[in-house]
Amino acid sequence: MPDYSENIFMQTRVPIWKYTLSLLFTLLVTLSIHSPLLAEEYVIGEGDLLKITVYDNPDLTVDTRVSGDGKITLPLIGEATVTGMTAADAQRVIATALANGYIKKPQVTVFIAEYKSKKVTTLGEFTKPGLVELRGNSTLMEVISNAGGITTNAAETLFIQRKILTPQARGEEITITVDLNKLLEKGDISTNIMVKDGDSIYVPRAAFVYVSGEVKTPGAYKITKGLTVLRSITLAGGFTQKASKGSTSIVRKSEKGEYSLEAKMEDMILPDDIIVVPESFF
């Protein structure tokens, strides 16, 4: 049995969401970043860079990074523990320390200049997979954007692996699934869930069907839910005038190797199927 997949030029149709992705990113990321809730709820951790200012005391302005033991070093008061606090909490702690014999009614501002303590891992069909630092309480769309977006070879489902750290389920892992069509193509904001520190986010590569022979655009096409032989041939531009439509076959893989079967137009496609449309000799 010849291997039809060797000489087939890989072609993928660009989905609608590729053209709307930039707009969705801009809208959803902007909504997330400008929510006042984020700055209040973000918990300071190791590696974060804090910019601390004291009103009317420019000599006390300092950029300081949170150490491994959760502390920062400040003028006059020395070390202060801030890990596990919000920016507002840290402001109150520092102000209280400065008011203790140094400055009368100090007005302290804590700004998180760099978010380094919280990260997620992106794997699979991201344009730039790897570690993504979370800026405050980040949404899934923000992470996708910071990872360069999702490739056109991506499957339709995204998976989030998350550890549960409650006293009742310490160390237990759960898997969250997200429909990428709803998130990216339909703009369903309910699927734009919050991500958490330590999440692993995986987008698998889509399965493909290969259409060869007497079709207008032979190639490889992404398998979507409910894809049939007829729909696959339609994606390949339809039959040519030379096609022997009734002799269409499918080359399918199994544990014992490849085998060929007669194709009906309503047959469902399996991953790595090869649809062969022969030439008619009449």
C-alpha positions, 0 to 999 in steps of 0.5 A: 500500500503506497504511503499517500501522506508522503507527497501531500503538501500540508495545507490548513484552512485559517479559521475565522478566529485568526482574524478576530483574535487580535480584537478579542485579545485587546478587548478582554485583556484591557478589561482584565488589566483595568479592573481595580480588583486586580491591584487590590487582590494580588498577593506579593511574593518572592521575586516581585519588584516593589516601588515604594514612595513616601509622600513629601519624603523623596529620599525614602523612595526605593525600588526593592525586590522581595527576597526568598524569605519574603522580606524587603529592605527599606531606609530607616526601618530596615527589613519588613516582611511583605510576602503574602500581603496585598499592596494595600496591606504592605502600605499599612505595615510600612506606614505603621513602622515609619510612624513609630518614631520616624515620620508623623502620619506617613503616606506610603504608596506601594506599586508592584513594578514587576510581577515575578513571583507567580507563573504559569507554564504554557505547553503545546500549540502556543506561538511562544510556549514556556513560562508566563509571569502573571501580572496580578490576577490574570485571565486565560486570554492574558496568558494566551496573549503573552504566549504569542497566541495559539497556532493554526494547528491547535486542537479545539480544546485547551487543558489546565492542570491545577494543584488544589492546596486546600487542607482537605485536598492538599496536592490533588490535581484537577484538569480544567477543559476550555473550548477554544472555539467558544473562547477565541471564535465566539468570544464567550467571556465566560470561558475566559477563566482566571488562571492561578500560580503554578497552572500548566496550560496545554493546547494539543496539536489537532489531528488532520485528514489528508485528501489526495487525488482528484480534488482541486486542492489536495492537502491536509486539513484539520479535523473538527467535530463531526467532520465527514468524507464529504466535508473533507472533500469540500475543504479540499475544493471539491472534486475535479472533473476527472474524479471517480466519485463512486470509487473514493476510498479511505486509507486508515491506520490500525495497530496491524498497519494500514488498510483501505476501505470504501468511502461513503460521503457520510462516513466520519473521519478519524485522525490521520485518515487518507481520503483517496479520490481516483481518476475516472477512466470513462 
